[in-house]
Amino acid sequence: MSKKRAPARSGGVSPATFGAPAISGGFASSTTSVLSFIGEPPDLSPISDSSVVVLFKGLSKKEEITKAKALEGLIAAVGAVESTEDAVLTAWVRLYPQLSIDVSARVRRLANSLQGEIGAKSGKRLARHMPKIVGPWLCGLFDSDRTSARETRESLLKVFKSEEKLNSIWKAYQNAILDFCKITVITESVYSLSDERWVVPDDAEAKFARVIATCYLAVAHLISTQELEPLDESYGELLREKILWTFAFHADSFLRRAVYKLLQDALEKRPQWISSNLEMVSTALIMKASAKFEVPSVNSYLEALVALTKQFPEAWTLAKPSKKKIALVQFVSFVEKGSQMGLPSYWDQVSSVLSLMPKEIFAEKEERAKNVLNGILKGIKVGPEPRTHMMAAWGCYWDACYRFLELQLAWPDFDNFILQQSILPVYEGYVTGAKPKEYIISQDDAVAATVCGNGLVKLDRLGIEMSTKVLNGVWKKVEESVVNIAKAERANTTENGALLRRCGEAWTKLVVGVLKQLPKNGVVYEAVVKSNVAILAELIESLLATSGKAVGTAIFLEDLLAKVGTELLQDKRSLEITWSFFLDKFPSILKPETVEHLLKAFVSYGAYTNDATAFQEAWKKTIHALMMSNLPKEKKENSIVLLLNSASSSLADKVSPVPELDTYIVNKMRSALPEAGSSNAWVLVKDALNTTSNIVSQDTTSKMLAELLETMNLDDSSASSRLSKVLNTIAGANPHRLLPFINSSHGNDLVSKLLILANSPDKETQNSAARLRDIITAAVSKTSGEDVERLTEVTIDNIRASVQEPTSEHLSSLVKEAPEENVAALTEKLLFSEDQWESAISPFLRAVNNLSLAITNPLGGCIFLVENDTSSEVITPRDDEGCSAVLRMAMFSMKFLKALEKPKPIIPNDALITLLQYIPLIKEIAKDNLGVAGANDLWTDHSPEMESEMLEFISSVSQWVLSTLSIDKGRQGFAQALVDILSSQCGDASAKAFYVARALAAVMSDLCENNQFFRDKAAAWADGNDIWKTKDIFRSAGMLAGSADILTHSKKERLWSGLIGSLLGVSSAKTATEGLQQLILLNAALPSADERASSIPHPRAMNLIRHLLSWLDEENEEIELSPGLVTEISKVLCNILPIGGGIYGSHWQSIFDFVKSCWEGCASLDEVHLPMVFSTLKLFQVLRSLIGRNDDLDEAWAETKKELYARLINLLLKSGRPDNMHQPRNIVNTQIAKQLRNIDVTLVEDPGAIYLLLGIQSRPIQKAAFNILHRYIPTAQEQISVDVALSSDATNNLRLPPEILSMIIEAPELPDGLDLEFANEMPIPVKAYLLSWILVFDHFENASFKVKSIYMETLKEGGYLPLLLNFISAILFPNNHVFDASKVDIRTYTPDVTENPLQDLRWLLTHVYYLSLCHTPSLVKSWLLDSGNNRATVSAVKMFTKKHMSPLLIDSELSAVTEWAQTRDEEEEDGMKVKVSKAAREVTASYPVDDQAMDILVRLPEIFPLGMVEVEGLRRVGLNEKKFNQMQLASQAVVNFQSGSTIDALTLFRKNVSLHFQGVSECAICYSILAVTPDRSLPKKACSTCKNKFHSTCLLKWFKTSNSSSCPLCKFFHIVISHSGWC
C-alpha cells in the first residue's frame, strides 16, 4: 500500500525543531503564497493578440526551453508596442512571482527582463499591482545567480529610473515586503514551490533554499536600511519564530549565509529581538551550525558567532548541550577541522571568539581548557593549513596561550603547562627540531621563523609582568638549548657541525625577523639581544677551543655577525669579545675548512664597528697571516677574492693598501695570463682591478694595466681568445682606477689598439674592444675638457691613418661629447679633401662596360656615347670585405654626417660642396654596381647582406642630399655653385662626364622640387637653349632629366619641335653620330609612356616615322645600325606611333619586320643586345595596343603574328641566364613574360623545351614558362584522351613528359633547422619544384579515367609523390603542429602575389597538397600508411586535411556529380538517375531494370579522400547477392585505390549492370525481365528447340494451369520435370 508523501521542508529539517509547531505565533494564517505552483492559471481571454495568448500559454509549460522561448517572444512583442494593454499586465502579474523563482536561471533572467519591459510600458498602471509583485521582484536582487540578480536590478532601474527612487520603493512597500517574506518562510515547503512530478528532488531543494535565502536577505536589507519603529513588533515576531533559526544549519550554504547575515544585522540594530529567545538562537548557532562545517559559509558563520558572542557572551552558557557536548567542546570540535582552504581570516575570527568567551566557560574543567589548545594544533595540522594561513593559524594559537595565562585560572601548574608544554615545544621544535611533530611548524623555515617571531611580537604587546614570565619560562630555555648544541660540537668536529648549522640558521632567521619588529626599548627586544650576546661568546669560545676547526660554529658566527651585527656590536660586552677575537686570536686559527666563513664574519665585524683604527690593525694582521699561512693555493686565492669583493662593498673607507697583498696580486696576474680560460687566479686579478676600496693601491693597478696592454699582440691571429680575455678584464676595471691609466702615456697606445681591434674579424674580440672603448669614453667624458680633447685627437689620428669605417655609435658619441667650440675643428679633420676624393674615385670613372645599364640609368641612351679610357687598369686597394677605398670613405663620411645634428652650420661651404660633388657621384656608381653585379667593382662581395647595406647607403645619400639642399632655401648661391661645378665637369664624352651628368640630374631634381629659384632657372634654361644645336649631350640630358617634372607642356613642345626638325635634317652619313645624339635628346625630352606627345602634328610625326624607317632600310648601305641607334629609334617610335595610329600605309609592315629582325638578330640575348630587345619589346606592346585602328596595321599584324610570337618564344627559350644580380636582364625578362602573358597556346610548337625554364634563376622567366604550360597542358589532355581511346599504340606510348619528371625527381633541400624565414623571396629551386608539380597535376585536368590511371602509375613507379609529401609535411607541419590554412585560397595559387616569402611558400604548398588529394588520393593514402611516417605526423596531416581540405573536396566532388547528372543524357546512360545530398555527403544512383530499380549509395567520409568511400547496395534486382557485392566492391575500389572520382564509380556501376543485363530478353509468359518473386530472378530456363527463356516460377505455373509440359511458344515437349526442378 503506497503512502502519499507530505510536503517537506528542505535539507532534512523538521518544521517542529526544538518542539515548536510548523506555524506559530502571529503568523498562523491561511494566506496562500503567490510563489506556490498550485493555483489557477491567469485569464487570457481579454488579451487581444492571439499570438501573445499562445506565448502566455507557453509560460505554463514545464520544459525550460518552452518557457524561455515564450519569454523571449513576449519580450519582443512588448518591445514592439508603445503601451502594454491591461489584460497583458494582469496576466503577467499573476505569473511573474512563480517565474521569478524558477529552477532555471535562464528563465529567471528572462522573467525579470520581461518584468522591466512590461513595467516600463505600463507606467502608473503598475502601481496597483505592486503589493503583489514587489516582494518577489525585490527578493530577486539577492538571487544566488549573479546574472539573474543583475537582470533584476536592471529591470527595476528601467521602471524606477534611479537608485533614489528604488530606495524609496523599499521604504514605501516595507510592510508588503515583510509580509511576503513572512508568508514565504512560514508557509512554503519544498513541494509547495515545486511540482514533484516534474522537478527532481535536488532541484526542488535548491529552489526552496534559494527562495528562503532571498527572503532572509531582503529582511536583512530592510533592517539595515529602513526605519524599524513602525514595524518593530512584526520584525520581532518573525525573528522569534523557531523555524527561522533551523536554517542556520541547513545543507545549502547560500541559505546559511543568509541566516547569518540576518542575525548580524539584527544584533546591530535591535539586539533585544535576539535576547528574547537567546537560548534558541545560541543553540542553533553554537551547537547545531558548528557541526555543519562547510567552507563556503564558514567565514560568514564565524562573523555571526563573533557578533553574537560580543553582544551576548552568556549565549555560550545558554546553548543547550547536544549528545553530552557542551558549547566549548562543540566549538573545539569545529576548530579541529581547520579552515579547510577557506580564507585566512578564519583563524582571526576563531581567535576573536575565544577572546570574547566568558571566563567561566574555561574554568569548569582543566582538561577542556587544554583541549582548546590541542584543538587549534589539530586544526592546523589536519589540513594541513596552506602557507598563506600559517601566520593567522599560529597567531590564534599564541593568542589562546596568552589568553589562558591572562585569565589566571585556579588550577595548579596550569600556567606551567602553558609555558613548558604548549609554548616552549614550538620554539625548541623550530630551533632544534627535536620535539614531537605536533609542535613542529609544518612549512619551510622561513614560515616557521615568522610564526615563532610573531609569538614574541604578540608577547611584547602584553604587560611587562606577563612578558617577563614567558621570557623566563620559555626564551631562556631556548637560549640554553642553542648554547648546549654549540658546546656539543666542541667534542665532535668531524660531522661538520650539521646540527649546529641547522640550529644557527633557524636561530638567525628568527632573531632577524623579531628584532626588526620589536621596539628597542621593550623587554622582549632586550632579552633577545642578550641571548645573542651569550651565544656569540659561546661560539667564539668553541672556535678557540677547537683551533678554528668547528665548521658549524664558524658558519653560525658568520650568519650571526652578518645579520645581527648592528644590534650585537651596540652591546659593550659583545664588542669587547669580538674585537679581542679578531685582533689577537683569529690570525692564529686560519684553517682551510673554516677560513672563508671566518673571513666573512671578520668583514661583517668591520662593516658594523665604528672603531676604524682598531679594525685597520686587525686587517693588516689578518692579511699578513693569510699571506704566511699554509692554506692550499686555491683556498688562499678564494680567500683573497672574498676579501676583495667584501672590501669593495663593505669596507671602502676602513682599509688601506697592504704591500704584501699588492705583490701577491701582481704575481698572480703574471702567472695566470698564459692560461686558457678564466682560472681562480684570473678571477682574483679581475676583482683586484674592479675593487672600489683602497685594498689595492693605484700604482699597482696602473702597473697591472700596463702589463696587460703589452700582452695585446695585434699580429697574432691565433691569440684572439687571450685578446678577448685581456680586453674584458680591462673593461671590468673600476673606471676611477682606469682613468689615471688612460691619462698616462699608455692611454694613447690603448686607444689606438682598440680602434684596430674594433674591426677585428673575430666577433668576440670586436665586441670586447667596442665595449672597452665605450667604457673609456664614458669615463673620460666625466673629467676635464683637456682629457676629452686629447682622447678625441688620438681617435681622429687613428681614424684618418687607418681609413677604416668605425661604428656609427662611436662617431655619434665622438661628436656629441666633443666641446661645442671644437666640433668645427673635429669636422674639418675628419672629412676628406677634394684631392683625396679625386684620387680615390678616378679608377671608377674610366669606363662604362655594361651597355645594358641604358635600361636603368636616368640618362638612358647617353651610355652609348661614352668614350671609355682604354689605358692600363689601375689597381684599387680594398679591405677584407672587398670594399674599395672610395666606398669606405663615402660610407664613413655619411655615418659621420649622420652623427652631426646640424651639418650645414658646422661644415664649411667649401667642404660641403666637395661632399655634394663626390658623394652623389659615388651613389651613381654604386647604383650601377648594384644593378649589374661587378659592373665597376666598387665592391666585390655581392652577398644579400652587402646588397642590403648598399641599398641603405644609397638611400641615406639621397636623403642627406635632399635635406642638405632644402636647408639652403635662402642662399641660392651655394646651390648654384654646386650646379655650376657639376655642369662644368660633364661637357665631354668621358665616363666621368656621364656619371657627373647623372649626379647633376639628381641634384637638379632635388633643387627644383624644393626651391622656386631653381624651378625658374630650369624653365629659363629650357627657353634659352636650343639643345638640338648643342654638343654637350650629357649636360643637356642631365638638365632635361633633372627638370622634367617641372617643365610645362609648352616648353616641352618647343624642345620636341626643335629636336624633330633637327632629326629630319640629319643625313644618312651622320646617322651614327649626330643622328644618335639627337635621338637621345629627343627621348630625354619626350614624355613617359603614360603621357603621350599628342600635340605633335600628324604630318610631322609621319615624316619622322618615315625618316627613321629609312635609316632601318637594309638597302641603305650608308648606315651601320649600332645597338644605340636601334634602341633609340625604337624608343622614339614608342612615343610617336600612337599619334599616327590611324594613318594607313606600308610603314606598319616595315615596323613589324624591324621588330622581327631585331629579335632574330638578338636571340642570344648578350649584354649588348638587352637595350635593343627591351626597346623593341616596348614597341611591340605599343603596336599590339594599336591593333584595330586601321586595316593596313591589322593586315600586317595578321601576316607576321605567328612569326613574331615564334621569335618571342625563341627569346624566352634563350633567356636562360640568371638575372637575380642583373637588373637590366631582369627587366628584359619581365617584359618578355609580359608580352607572352596572353599568348594563344596553339602557337606553342614545342612545349618540352619550355619545361626546363622552370628551374632558371629568373623569376619572370619561370613565371612565364609556368603560365604558358599551365594553360597549354589541360587543353592538350582532351585530344590525348581521344587518341588513347582510339589507338592502343597511343596507350603504350603515353607517359608523363620526361622533362617535367626530371624537375620532380628530387625534392629541394630545406634550410638547416627548417629556418624558412627567407630574406626576400622564395628560393628558385623550391618554387620550380612546386610549380612543376602543379603542371604534373594539370595533366589530370580534362583527362579520361584511363589516361589518369596511366599518369598515376607513372608517378607510383617513380616514387615521386612521397618525396613531395615529405617536403610538404616538413614545412606545413613543423614539430607536428598543424598549419592554419584558413587565410589562403586553397583551390588556386597565383605566383608573386604575397610579399611575405614564407607565407607564399605555405600557400603554394597548401595548394599543391590540395591538388594531390584531388588527382592522386590513393597515392596520398599509401604515403600515410607507410611505416616510415610517425603517428604524430599522420595525425597532423589528417587533422589538417579534415579541417581545411575535406570540406572543399567534398563540395567539389558532389558539385561535379550534380553537374554531370544535370548535363548527361539519361537515355544514353540506360536511364540511370542520380541524386546528391550534400548535407549527408551521399550520392544515390538508381538503375532501372524493367519496372524495378537497382539502387546503390556512395557515401563520402568526413575526412575525404583519405578516409574510405563507402559504396552500399540499397536494392538488388535481377542478380544474386555475390554478384551484387562484386559490383559494389569494384565501384568502391575505383574511388579508394585507383584515385577515381565518384562519377567514375557510378559509371563503372552502370557499365557492370548493363553488361549483366545485356542480351537478356523478356520472359515469354509474363512478358517481364524480372520474375514476380522475392528474388526478382531473370529468365533462365530455355527451351531446347526455340531457345526462348522463361522464369522458373512462370514455367511451373504454366505447367500447372495448362496440364501440359510443352513449351508455351513452340509446343514442343522437350521440357521435362526432374526431381530437383525442371530443365
Disulfide bonds with the S-S distance in Angstrom:
none
